[in-house]
């Protein structure tokens, strides 16, 4: 049973989440951490430094899933490296 506190979400065009009430729910650091594969304390530290978009409400850090998704996209684009080209050749190591 879904109450007003639970937003019914579905994926809209372009992979963006859309919500029936037009409001994207906020996640606390423990809820958000698995999405970015960080410990919740690491996520809070990155938010405190302004590296990850978040807002602080009282003692809690709050995150929007869509902004975390954008953060991940930026990280992936900035870390694009051809690791195969940089890795030493196995045949060279065997000699």
N, CA, C and O atoms as CSV, one atom per row, in Angstrom:
chain,resi,resn,atom,element,x,y,z
A,1,UNK,N,N,0.845,-1.177,0.000
A,1,UNK,CA,C,0.000,0.000,0.000
A,1,UNK,C,C,0.890,1.240,0.000
A,1,UNK,O,O,1.814,1.345,0.808
A,2,UNK,N,N,0.625,2.139,-0.868
A,2,UNK,CA,C,1.445,3.342,-1.020
A,2,UNK,C,C,0.724,4.540,-0.428
A,2,UNK,O,O,-0.449,4.782,-0.712
A,3,UNK,N,N,1.451,5.292,0.408
A,3,UNK,CA,C,0.872,6.478,1.023
A,3,UNK,C,C,1.396,7.731,0.362
A,3,UNK,O,O,2.219,7.642,-0.548
A,4,UNK,N,N,0.945,8.895,0.790
A,4,UNK,CA,C,1.392,10.148,0.186
A,4,UNK,C,C,2.878,10.399,0.398
A,4,UNK,O,O,3.491,11.151,-0.359
A,5,UNK,N,N,3.487,9.756,1.456
A,5,UNK,CA,C,4.894,9.967,1.696
A,5,UNK,C,C,5.774,9.206,0.715
A,5,UNK,O,O,6.969,9.483,0.621
A,6,UNK,N,N,5.205,8.250,-0.018
A,6,UNK,CA,C,5.959,7.491,-1.002
A,6,UNK,C,C,5.604,8.002,-2.392
A,6,UNK,O,O,4.453,7.921,-2.819
A,7,UNK,N,N,6.602,8.529,-3.090
A,7,UNK,CA,C,6.362,9.037,-4.440
A,7,UNK,C,C,6.369,7.870,-5.413
A,7,UNK,O,O,7.279,7.041,-5.391
A,8,UNK,N,N,5.368,7.807,-6.252
A,8,UNK,CA,C,5.318,6.792,-7.290
A,8,UNK,C,C,6.200,7.270,-8.427
A,8,UNK,O,O,5.902,8.280,-9.065
A,9,UNK,N,N,7.285,6.552,-8.685
A,9,UNK,CA,C,8.217,7.005,-9.711
A,9,UNK,C,C,8.249,6.030,-10.872
A,9,UNK,O,O,7.987,4.837,-10.721
A,10,UNK,N,N,8.578,6.577,-12.037
A,10,UNK,CA,C,8.803,5.775,-13.221
A,10,UNK,C,C,9.846,6.487,-14.044
A,10,UNK,O,O,10.049,7.692,-13.896
A,11,UNK,N,N,10.503,5.755,-14.904
A,11,UNK,CA,C,11.538,6.365,-15.717
A,11,UNK,C,C,10.898,7.079,-16.896
A,11,UNK,O,O,10.133,6.488,-17.659
A,12,UNK,N,N,11.217,8.340,-17.031
A,12,UNK,CA,C,10.716,9.133,-18.143
A,12,UNK,C,C,11.656,9.029,-19.324
A,12,UNK,O,O,12.540,8.173,-19.332
A,13,UNK,N,N,11.487,9.871,-20.311
A,13,UNK,CA,C,12.339,9.844,-21.488
A,13,UNK,C,C,13.746,10.258,-21.110
A,13,UNK,O,O,13.942,11.106,-20.240
A,14,UNK,N,N,14.714,9.661,-21.760
A,14,UNK,CA,C,16.103,9.993,-21.512
A,14,UNK,C,C,16.643,9.407,-20.222
A,14,UNK,O,O,17.708,9.820,-19.762
A,15,UNK,N,N,15.933,8.448,-19.621
A,15,UNK,CA,C,16.409,7.811,-18.414
A,15,UNK,C,C,16.234,8.647,-17.157
A,15,UNK,O,O,16.719,8.256,-16.095
A,16,UNK,N,N,15.562,9.774,-17.244
A,16,UNK,CA,C,15.353,10.614,-16.077
A,16,UNK,C,C,14.114,10.135,-15.319
A,16,UNK,O,O,13.102,9.780,-15.922
A,17,UNK,N,N,14.210,10.131,-14.008
A,17,UNK,CA,C,13.078,9.715,-13.196
A,17,UNK,C,C,12.021,10.814,-13.204
A,17,UNK,O,O,12.339,12.001,-13.125
A,18,UNK,N,N,10.774,10.403,-13.299
A,18,UNK,CA,C,9.686,11.370,-13.205
A,18,UNK,C,C,8.779,10.929,-12.057
A,18,UNK,O,O,8.664,9.736,-11.775
A,19,UNK,N,N,8.145,11.878,-11.406
A,19,UNK,CA,C,7.349,11.592,-10.231
A,19,UNK,C,C,5.968,12.197,-10.397
A,19,UNK,O,O,5.815,13.299,-10.925
A,20,UNK,N,N,4.961,11.455,-9.935
A,20,UNK,CA,C,3.580,11.878,-10.106
A,20,UNK,C,C,3.298,13.255,-9.513
A,20,UNK,O,O,2.553,14.044,-10.093
A,21,UNK,N,N,3.891,13.540,-8.363
A,21,UNK,CA,C,3.616,14.815,-7.712
A,21,UNK,C,C,4.600,15.906,-8.140
A,21,UNK,O,O,4.542,17.018,-7.616
A,22,UNK,N,N,5.500,15.613,-9.078
A,22,UNK,CA,C,6.447,16.602,-9.574
A,22,UNK,C,C,7.616,16.855,-8.641
A,22,UNK,O,O,8.454,17.708,-8.931
A,23,UNK,N,N,7.696,16.141,-7.531
A,23,UNK,CA,C,8.768,16.332,-6.565
A,23,UNK,C,C,9.587,15.056,-6.467
A,23,UNK,O,O,9.050,13.973,-6.231
A,24,UNK,N,N,10.874,15.196,-6.650
A,24,UNK,CA,C,11.764,14.046,-6.509
A,24,UNK,C,C,12.109,13.887,-5.032
A,24,UNK,O,O,12.607,14.826,-4.410
A,25,UNK,N,N,11.852,12.726,-4.472
A,25,UNK,CA,C,12.136,12.548,-3.044
A,25,UNK,C,C,13.631,12.670,-2.757
A,25,UNK,O,O,14.468,12.357,-3.604
A,26,UNK,N,N,13.949,13.127,-1.555
A,26,UNK,CA,C,15.325,13.252,-1.121
A,26,UNK,C,C,15.723,11.996,-0.358
A,26,UNK,O,O,14.928,11.420,0.385
A,27,UNK,N,N,16.961,11.589,-0.557
A,27,UNK,CA,C,17.494,10.411,0.126
A,27,UNK,C,C,18.479,10.867,1.187
A,27,UNK,O,O,19.232,11.817,0.971
A,28,UNK,N,N,18.480,10.194,2.335
A,28,UNK,CA,C,19.515,10.514,3.316
A,28,UNK,C,C,20.799,9.788,2.900
A,28,UNK,O,O,20.800,9.019,1.938
A,29,UNK,N,N,21.873,10.036,3.620
A,29,UNK,CA,C,23.168,9.508,3.196
A,29,UNK,C,C,23.209,7.977,3.201
A,29,UNK,O,O,23.873,7.382,2.353
A,30,UNK,N,N,22.527,7.345,4.121
A,30,UNK,CA,C,22.513,5.868,4.151
A,30,UNK,C,C,21.727,5.293,2.971
A,30,UNK,O,O,22.073,4.228,2.460
A,31,UNK,N,N,20.682,5.985,2.538
A,31,UNK,CA,C,19.904,5.535,1.384
A,31,UNK,C,C,20.649,5.810,0.079
A,31,UNK,O,O,20.575,5.014,-0.857
A,32,UNK,N,N,21.361,6.928,0.015
A,32,UNK,CA,C,22.024,7.340,-1.218
A,32,UNK,C,C,23.349,6.621,-1.460
A,32,UNK,O,O,23.736,6.408,-2.609
A,33,UNK,N,N,24.041,6.249,-0.397
A,33,UNK,CA,C,25.384,5.672,-0.515
A,33,UNK,C,C,25.472,4.466,-1.454
A,33,UNK,O,O,26.422,4.392,-2.234
A,34,UNK,N,N,24.533,3.523,-1.418
A,34,UNK,CA,C,24.649,2.379,-2.328
A,34,UNK,C,C,24.604,2.761,-3.812
A,34,UNK,O,O,25.183,2.061,-4.642
A,35,UNK,N,N,23.935,3.844,-4.150
A,35,UNK,CA,C,23.837,4.259,-5.552
A,35,UNK,C,C,25.181,4.699,-6.113
A,35,UNK,O,O,25.458,4.505,-7.296
A,36,UNK,N,N,26.011,5.289,-5.269
A,36,UNK,CA,C,27.322,5.752,-5.731
A,36,UNK,C,C,28.437,4.824,-5.242
A,36,UNK,O,O,29.621,5.105,-5.429
A,37,UNK,N,N,28.042,3.726,-4.618
A,37,UNK,CA,C,28.966,2.698,-4.149
A,37,UNK,C,C,30.036,3.268,-3.227
A,37,UNK,O,O,31.222,2.969,-3.366
A,38,UNK,N,N,29.593,4.092,-2.286
A,38,UNK,CA,C,30.462,4.659,-1.267
A,38,UNK,C,C,29.879,4.351,0.105
A,38,UNK,O,O,28.673,4.142,0.238
A,39,UNK,N,N,30.716,4.324,1.108
A,39,UNK,CA,C,30.227,4.244,2.483
A,39,UNK,C,C,29.500,5.558,2.770
A,39,UNK,O,O,29.874,6.603,2.238
A,40,UNK,N,N,28.483,5.510,3.595
A,40,UNK,CA,C,27.695,6.727,3.818
A,40,UNK,C,C,28.530,7.848,4.427
A,40,UNK,O,O,28.263,9.019,4.158
A,41,UNK,N,N,29.526,7.524,5.235
A,41,UNK,CA,C,30.387,8.558,5.817
A,41,UNK,C,C,31.261,9.208,4.744
A,41,UNK,O,O,31.510,10.413,4.789
A,42,UNK,N,N,31.725,8.415,3.786
A,42,UNK,CA,C,32.508,8.952,2.663
A,42,UNK,C,C,31.639,9.867,1.820
A,42,UNK,O,O,32.084,10.931,1.389
A,43,UNK,N,N,30.401,9.457,1.586
A,43,UNK,CA,C,29.459,10.277,0.834
A,43,UNK,C,C,29.230,11.613,1.548
A,43,UNK,O,O,29.219,12.663,0.906
A,44,UNK,N,N,29.049,11.578,2.857
A,44,UNK,CA,C,28.859,12.807,3.630
A,44,UNK,C,C,30.101,13.700,3.555
A,44,UNK,O,O,29.981,14.920,3.441
A,45,UNK,N,N,31.275,13.103,3.617
A,45,UNK,CA,C,32.514,13.883,3.543
A,45,UNK,C,C,32.642,14.565,2.184
A,45,UNK,O,O,33.035,15.730,2.108
A,46,UNK,N,N,32.313,13.846,1.109
A,46,UNK,CA,C,32.366,14.438,-0.231
A,46,UNK,C,C,31.321,15.546,-0.379
A,46,UNK,O,O,31.568,16.552,-1.044
A,47,UNK,N,N,30.164,15.360,0.236
A,47,UNK,CA,C,29.127,16.402,0.207
A,47,UNK,C,C,29.615,17.633,0.976
A,47,UNK,O,O,29.421,18.765,0.533
A,48,UNK,N,N,30.239,17.408,2.113
A,48,UNK,CA,C,30.749,18.509,2.941
A,48,UNK,C,C,31.779,19.334,2.174
A,48,UNK,O,O,31.843,20.553,2.328
A,49,UNK,N,N,32.591,18.661,1.344
A,49,UNK,CA,C,33.610,19.343,0.542
A,49,UNK,C,C,33.047,19.950,-0.738
A,49,UNK,O,O,33.759,20.641,-1.466
A,50,UNK,N,N,31.766,19.691,-1.013
A,50,UNK,CA,C,31.145,20.222,-2.225
A,50,UNK,C,C,31.445,19.409,-3.472
A,50,UNK,O,O,31.219,19.878,-4.587
A,51,UNK,N,N,31.955,18.190,-3.294
A,51,UNK,CA,C,32.284,17.337,-4.435
A,51,UNK,C,C,31.070,16.598,-4.979
A,51,UNK,O,O,31.034,16.218,-6.149
A,52,UNK,N,N,30.082,16.400,-4.124
A,52,UNK,CA,C,28.839,15.722,-4.500
A,52,UNK,C,C,27.690,16.654,-4.135
A,52,UNK,O,O,27.662,17.189,-3.026
A,53,UNK,N,N,26.728,16.861,-5.063
A,53,UNK,CA,C,25.608,17.764,-4.764
A,53,UNK,C,C,24.716,17.224,-3.646
A,53,UNK,O,O,24.229,16.095,-3.706
A,54,UNK,N,N,24.517,18.052,-2.638
A,54,UNK,CA,C,23.691,17.654,-1.493
A,54,UNK,C,C,23.276,18.903,-0.730
A,54,UNK,O,O,23.789,19.996,-0.967
A,55,UNK,N,N,22.349,18.721,0.179
A,55,UNK,CA,C,21.987,19.808,1.085
A,55,UNK,C,C,21.964,19.241,2.496
A,55,UNK,O,O,21.695,18.058,2.705
A,56,UNK,N,N,22.246,20.092,3.437
A,56,UNK,CA,C,22.237,19.651,4.824
A,56,UNK,C,C,21.014,20.236,5.510
A,56,UNK,O,O,20.780,21.444,5.476
A,57,UNK,N,N,20.251,19.372,6.123
A,57,UNK,CA,C,19.057,19.767,6.876
A,57,UNK,C,C,19.262,19.278,8.300
A,57,UNK,O,O,19.151,18.084,8.577
A,58,UNK,N,N,19.559,20.200,9.196
A,58,UNK,CA,C,19.885,19.798,10.563
A,58,UNK,C,C,21.187,19.024,10.568
A,58,UNK,O,O,22.214,19.523,10.107
A,59,UNK,N,N,21.149,17.806,11.089
A,59,UNK,CA,C,22.341,16.955,11.115
A,59,UNK,C,C,22.395,16.001,9.937
A,59,UNK,O,O,23.366,15.258,9.798
A,60,UNK,N,N,21.384,16.002,9.091
A,60,UNK,CA,C,21.288,15.038,7.994
A,60,UNK,C,C,21.693,15.640,6.658
A,60,UNK,O,O,21.374,16.789,6.353
A,61,UNK,N,N,22.397,14.848,5.875
A,61,UNK,CA,C,22.692,15.200,4.484
A,61,UNK,C,C,21.615,14.583,3.615
A,61,UNK,O,O,21.237,13.429,3.816
A,62,UNK,N,N,21.113,15.351,2.642
A,62,UNK,CA,C,20.053,14.880,1.752
A,62,UNK,C,C,20.519,14.981,0.309
A,62,UNK,O,O,21.199,15.932,-0.077
A,63,UNK,N,N,20.139,13.980,-0.482
A,63,UNK,CA,C,20.607,13.856,-1.854
A,63,UNK,C,C,19.438,13.570,-2.791
A,63,UNK,O,O,18.477,12.899,-2.416
A,64,UNK,N,N,19.532,14.084,-4.008
A,64,UNK,CA,C,18.589,13.734,-5.069
A,64,UNK,C,C,19.254,12.685,-5.939
A,64,UNK,O,O,20.406,12.837,-6.345
A,65,UNK,N,N,18.519,11.620,-6.220
A,65,UNK,CA,C,19.060,10.534,-7.027
A,65,UNK,C,C,19.481,11.030,-8.410
A,65,UNK,O,O,20.505,10.592,-8.934
A,66,UNK,N,N,18.711,11.931,-9.005
A,66,UNK,CA,C,19.050,12.436,-10.337
A,66,UNK,C,C,20.379,13.194,-10.320
A,66,UNK,O,O,21.145,13.117,-11.281
A,67,UNK,N,N,20.661,13.928,-9.235
A,67,UNK,CA,C,21.930,14.648,-9.142
A,67,UNK,C,C,23.091,13.699,-8.885
A,67,UNK,O,O,24.206,13.938,-9.346
A,68,UNK,N,N,22.831,12.620,-8.147
A,68,UNK,CA,C,23.869,11.610,-7.964
A,68,UNK,C,C,24.190,10.931,-9.291
A,68,UNK,O,O,25.348,10.620,-9.572
A,69,UNK,N,N,23.170,10.704,-10.098
A,69,UNK,CA,C,23.363,10.120,-11.424
A,69,UNK,C,C,24.222,11.038,-12.294
A,69,UNK,O,O,25.111,10.572,-13.006
A,70,UNK,N,N,23.955,12.336,-12.235
A,70,UNK,CA,C,24.759,13.309,-12.986
A,70,UNK,C,C,26.203,13.326,-12.474
A,70,UNK,O,O,27.140,13.448,-13.264
A,71,UNK,N,N,26.382,13.206,-11.174
A,71,UNK,CA,C,27.721,13.149,-10.585
A,71,UNK,C,C,28.479,11.939,-11.129
A,71,UNK,O,O,29.644,12.049,-11.510
A,72,UNK,N,N,27.810,10.785,-11.161
A,72,UNK,CA,C,28.443,9.570,-11.681
A,72,UNK,C,C,28.824,9.760,-13.142
A,72,UNK,O,O,29.923,9.381,-13.547
A,73,UNK,N,N,27.935,10.338,-13.935
A,73,UNK,CA,C,28.240,10.597,-15.350
A,73,UNK,C,C,29.467,11.482,-15.499
A,73,UNK,O,O,30.328,11.211,-16.336
A,74,UNK,N,N,29.556,12.532,-14.700
A,74,UNK,CA,C,30.724,13.433,-14.756
A,74,UNK,C,C,31.997,12.691,-14.375
A,74,UNK,O,O,33.040,12.879,-15.001
A,75,UNK,N,N,31.914,11.854,-13.354
A,75,UNK,CA,C,33.081,11.091,-12.929
A,75,UNK,C,C,33.539,10.136,-14.029
A,75,UNK,O,O,34.734,10.001,-14.293
A,76,UNK,N,N,32.581,9.483,-14.659
A,76,UNK,CA,C,32.929,8.548,-15.732
A,76,UNK,C,C,33.576,9.276,-16.902
A,76,UNK,O,O,34.548,8.785,-17.478
A,77,UNK,N,N,33.051,10.428,-17.252
A,77,UNK,CA,C,33.603,11.185,-18.379
A,77,UNK,C,C,34.985,11.737,-18.058
A,77,UNK,O,O,35.843,11.799,-18.938
A,78,UNK,N,N,35.209,12.134,-16.817
A,78,UNK,CA,C,36.504,12.709,-16.458
A,78,UNK,C,C,37.570,11.639,-16.262
A,78,UNK,O,O,38.762,11.943,-16.300
A,79,UNK,N,N,37.165,10.408,-16.058
A,79,UNK,CA,C,38.115,9.321,-15.827
A,79,UNK,C,C,38.280,8.422,-17.041
A,79,UNK,O,O,38.795,7.309,-16.927
A,80,UNK,N,N,37.847,8.895,-18.198
A,80,UNK,CA,C,37.963,8.075,-19.400
A,80,UNK,C,C,39.437,7.982,-19.771
A,80,UNK,O,O,40.081,8.977,-20.103
A,81,UNK,N,N,39.938,6.789,-19.708
A,81,UNK,CA,C,41.332,6.523,-20.045
A,81,UNK,C,C,41.388,5.169,-20.727
A,81,UNK,O,O,40.656,4.247,-20.366
A,82,UNK,N,N,42.241,5.060,-21.693
A,82,UNK,CA,C,42.448,3.773,-22.337
A,82,UNK,C,C,43.456,3.005,-21.492
A,82,UNK,O,O,44.661,3.067,-21.738
A,83,UNK,N,N,42.949,2.272,-20.484
A,83,UNK,CA,C,43.825,1.549,-19.576
A,83,UNK,C,C,44.565,0.423,-20.282
A,83,UNK,O,O,45.670,0.062,-19.878
A,84,UNK,N,N,43.977,-0.133,-21.324
A,84,UNK,CA,C,44.645,-1.193,-22.069
A,84,UNK,C,C,45.926,-0.658,-22.712
A,84,UNK,O,O,46.929,-1.368,-22.780
A,85,UNK,N,N,45.896,0.570,-23.176
A,85,UNK,CA,C,47.082,1.155,-23.805
A,85,UNK,C,C,48.159,1.471,-22.775
A,85,UNK,O,O,49.345,1.467,-23.102
A,86,UNK,N,N,47.764,1.742,-21.545
A,86,UNK,CA,C,48.723,2.082,-20.504
A,86,UNK,C,C,49.308,0.865,-19.801
A,86,UNK,O,O,50.400,0.933,-19.236
A,87,UNK,N,N,48.584,-0.244,-19.835
A,87,UNK,CA,C,49.026,-1.445,-19.133
A,87,UNK,C,C,50.229,-2.059,-19.840
A,87,UNK,O,O,50.283,-2.094,-21.070
A,88,UNK,N,N,51.195,-2.543,-19.056
A,88,UNK,CA,C,52.349,-3.195,-19.676
A,88,UNK,C,C,51.906,-4.478,-20.375
A,88,UNK,O,O,50.968,-5.148,-19.945
A,89,UNK,N,N,52.581,-4.792,-21.426
A,89,UNK,CA,C,52.278,-5.988,-22.197
A,89,UNK,C,C,52.671,-7.212,-21.377
A,89,UNK,O,O,53.785,-7.262,-20.855
A,90,UNK,N,N,51.788,-8.196,-21.250
A,90,UNK,CA,C,52.085,-9.405,-20.475
A,90,UNK,C,C,53.304,-10.146,-20.997
A,90,UNK,O,O,54.094,-10.680,-20.219
A,91,UNK,N,N,53.456,-10.179,-22.313
A,91,UNK,CA,C,54.598,-10.890,-22.894
A,91,UNK,C,C,55.915,-10.228,-22.466
A,91,UNK,O,O,56.921,-10.909,-22.268
A,92,UNK,N,N,55.901,-8.896,-22.323
A,92,UNK,CA,C,57.102,-8.195,-21.881
A,92,UNK,C,C,57.425,-8.552,-20.427
A,92,UNK,O,O,58.598,-8.620,-20.058
A,93,UNK,N,N,56.401,-8.782,-19.599
A,93,UNK,CA,C,56.620,-9.105,-18.177
A,93,UNK,C,C,57.165,-10.509,-18.010
A,93,UNK,O,O,57.883,-10.774,-17.045
A,94,UNK,N,N,56.843,-11.420,-18.926
A,94,UNK,CA,C,57.267,-12.812,-18.807
A,94,UNK,C,C,58.727,-12.996,-19.145
A,94,UNK,O,O,59.303,-14.028,-18.801
A,95,UNK,N,N,59.338,-12.057,-19.792
A,95,UNK,CA,C,60.739,-12.193,-20.202
A,95,UNK,C,C,61.684,-12.019,-19.070
A,95,UNK,O,O,62.897,-12.105,-19.260
